[in-house]
Amino acid sequence: MPFPTPKELKQTGGIYIGDDAHRVARHYARYSHKDWICWLDANGIKKAARVSYASIKQAMLESGTQREFFLYDSNPGHLTWFVSWSLAAMFLKQIKLGHYEL
């Protein structure tokens, strides 16, 4: 299955929805040099988006307090973080203070 184009992602608000969300997030983290997150919402739908304050907050709210979501690091493109609710709150604080590069 081909990767969605940036134009297609823009039409969905920058969020990719589908079963291969992890593959898309890993691909775009590696080749766009931007961090991407991937999460599973309460209905079991996989989603992926580029890291931003809004996308992390949406992932936190949709996945809930008892589930982690994944952050694909842009530098090596294959490093995966398992982000808990408390770690996501720290990411939000760092983004708000301007210490996390988007």
C-alpha positions in Angstrom: 0.0 0.0 0.0 1.5 3.4 -0.9 2.2 6.1 1.6 -0.3 9.0 1.8 1.0 12.2 0.3 1.4 15.4 2.4 -1.6 16.8 0.5 -3.8 13.8 1.5 -2.6 14.2 5.1 -3.4 17.9 5.1 -7.0 17.1 4.0 -7.4 15.0 7.2 -5.9 17.5 9.5 -2.5 15.8 9.4 -3.8 12.6 11.0 -3.4 9.3 9.2 -6.1 6.8 10.1 -5.7 3.1 9.2 -4.3 -0.2 10.1 -0.8 0.6 8.8 -0.5 3.7 11.0 2.8 2.5 12.6 4.4 1.9 9.2 3.3 5.4 8.0 4.6 7.0 11.3 7.9 5.2 11.1 8.4 6.1 7.4 7.6 9.8 7.8 9.7 10.0 11.0 12.7 8.6 9.0 12.3 10.7 5.8 10.7 13.9 7.0 13.1 14.4 9.9 10.2 15.2 12.2 8.9 13.1 15.2 5.7 11.2 14.7 3.3 9.6 17.2 1.0 6.6 16.7 -1.9 5.7 19.0 -4.9 3.5 19.4 -8.1 5.2 20.3 -10.9 3.8 22.5 -12.6 2.2 19.5 -9.5 0.4 18.4 -8.7 2.6 15.4 -5.0 3.2 14.8 -4.0 6.8 14.1 -0.7 8.6 13.4 0.3 12.2 13.3 3.3 14.5 13.4 4.3 15.6 16.9 2.7 18.8 18.0 1.0 20.1 21.1 -2.4 19.4 19.6 -1.6 15.9 18.3 -0.1 14.8 21.7 -3.1 16.1 23.5 -5.5 14.4 21.1 -3.5 11.1 21.5 -3.7 11.4 25.3 -7.4 12.1 25.3 -8.3 9.4 22.7 -6.1 6.6 24.2 -6.9 7.3 27.8 -4.9 7.2 31.0 -4.2 3.4 31.0 -2.8 3.1 27.5 0.5 4.1 26.1 1.1 5.5 22.6 4.2 5.4 20.5 6.6 8.1 19.5 8.9 7.5 16.5 12.1 9.6 16.8 13.1 11.5 13.7 16.9 11.3 14.2 17.5 7.6 13.6 13.9 7.0 12.4 13.6 3.7 14.1 13.8 4.5 17.8 10.4 4.0 19.4 9.3 5.5 22.7 6.4 4.1 24.7 4.8 7.2 25.9 2.7 7.0 29.1 0.3 9.6 30.3 2.8 11.2 32.6 5.6 11.3 30.0 3.1 12.8 27.5 2.3 15.5 30.1 6.0 16.3 30.4 6.2 16.5 26.5 3.3 19.0 26.5 5.1 21.1 29.1 8.3 21.1 27.2 6.6 22.0 23.9 4.8 24.9 25.7 8.0 26.2 27.1 9.7 25.9 23.7 12.3 23.3 24.7 11.1 20.6 22.3 11.8 21.2 18.7 8.9 20.6 16.4 
